Amino acid sequence: MSDWDSRTFRTTMGQFSTGVVIATGMLRGEPAGFAAQSFVSLSLDPPLIALCPGKTSSSWPKLRESGKFCINVLADDQKPVCDIMAKTGIDKFASIAWRAGKTGSPILEGVIAFIDCELEAEHETGDHTIAIGRVVDLAIVQSDKAPLLFFQGRYGSFANLV
Ligand SMILES: Cc1cc2nc3c(=O)[nH]c(=O)nc-3n(C[C@H](O)[C@H](O)[C@H](O)COP(=O)(O)O)c2cc1C
């Protein structure tokens, strides 16, 4: 029996700051997407990234079925986009401008960068899965913008770079 609980797990993990991305996809002409922090660069050769969708996500199964998804890196003025994309069961794209990337997955207006992928593999693990994407296209869209950061359950921006 451990001497820590799920709250300790959450708060300890919350000490690790991340950016925020929106994983998007397109299934049968309908855009889908959700907010995530569990994004990481995995391999340069071949070019791979990883994302961890929760098993309760209603959008990930759509991206999985399409076999493609795009990672959109949010800027620090895009918290409202994050708020919409963290909701479930609503029309998330009604008020968000986007264009289709090479895979057809949405690239959201105003993002810092995008990484457009084909689904390479998926590993079942705990209450999330590890989805590995093979990068087919990527670009920096706006290099002068700062990223949206997530730390201790709150959002922020870089105050200064060291
Ligand atoms: C900052 C932030 C980070 C998140 N990170 C993840 C994540 O890494 N993986 C995940 O599955 N959900 C993550 N979520 C939660 C999803 O965005 C949320 O469950 C959403 O409702 C899923 O929508 P869906 O049902 O359309 O998939 C995060 C939410 C926020 C606000």
The ligand as a Tripos MOL2 file, in Angstrom:
@<TRIPOS>MOLECULE
LIG
   31    33     1     0     0
SMALL
NO_CHARGES

@<TRIPOS>ATOM
      1 C1         -4.5570   21.9120  -20.2480 C.3       1 LIG1
      2 C2         -5.2600   20.6280  -20.5860 C.ar      1 LIG1
      3 C3         -4.5280   19.5030  -20.8920 C.ar      1 LIG1
      4 C4         -5.1600   18.3110  -21.2520 C.ar      1 LIG1
      5 N1         -4.4190   17.2340  -21.6150 N.ar      1 LIG1
      6 C5         -5.0360   16.1170  -22.0450 C.ar      1 LIG1
      7 C6         -4.2890   15.0370  -22.5480 C.ar      1 LIG1
      8 O1         -3.0630   15.0830  -22.5990 O.2       1 LIG1
      9 N2         -4.9470   13.9420  -22.9820 N.ar      1 LIG1
     10 C7         -6.3090   13.8640  -22.9540 C.ar      1 LIG1
     11 O2         -6.8860   12.8660  -23.3790 O.2       1 LIG1
     12 N3         -7.0560   14.8800  -22.4780 N.ar      1 LIG1
     13 C8         -6.4520   15.9980  -22.0410 C.ar      1 LIG1
     14 N4         -7.1910   17.0460  -21.5950 N.ar      1 LIG1
     15 C9         -8.6360   16.8800  -21.4390 C.3       1 LIG1
     16 C10        -9.4200   16.9500  -22.7480 C.3       1 LIG1
     17 O3         -9.1770   18.1510  -23.4540 O.3       1 LIG1
     18 C11       -10.8930   16.8460  -22.3630 C.3       1 LIG1
     19 O4        -11.1030   15.6020  -21.7310 O.3       1 LIG1
     20 C12       -11.8600   16.9800  -23.4850 C.3       1 LIG1
     21 O5        -13.1650   17.0740  -22.9210 O.3       1 LIG1
     22 C13       -11.9020   15.8160  -24.3730 C.3       1 LIG1
     23 O6        -12.9010   16.1260  -25.3370 O.3       1 LIG1
     24 P1        -13.5090   15.0060  -26.2380 P.3       1 LIG1
     25 O7        -14.5070   14.2310  -25.4410 O.co2     1 LIG1
     26 O8        -14.1070   15.7630  -27.3860 O.co2     1 LIG1
     27 O9        -12.3600   14.1270  -26.6590 O.co2     1 LIG1
     28 C14        -6.5750   18.2440  -21.2430 C.ar      1 LIG1
     29 C15        -7.3330   19.3870  -20.9010 C.ar      1 LIG1
     30 C16        -6.6740   20.5530  -20.5870 C.ar      1 LIG1
     31 C17        -7.5020   21.7700  -20.2560 C.3       1 LIG1
@<TRIPOS>BOND
     1     1     2 1
     2     2     3 ar
     3     2    30 ar
     4     3     4 ar
     5     4     5 ar
     6     4    28 ar
     7     5     6 ar
     8     6     7 ar
     9     6    13 1
    10     7     8 2
    11     7     9 ar
    12     9    10 ar
    13    10    11 2
    14    10    12 ar
    15    12    13 ar
    16    13    14 ar
    17    14    15 1
    18    14    28 ar
    19    15    16 1
    20    16    17 1
    21    16    18 1
    22    18    19 1
    23    18    20 1
    24    20    21 1
    25    20    22 1
    26    22    23 1
    27    23    24 1
    28    24    25 2
    29    24    26 1
    30    24    27 1
    31    28    29 ar
    32    29    30 ar
    33    30    31 1
@<TRIPOS>SUBSTRUCTURE
     1 LIG1         1 GROUP 0 **** ****
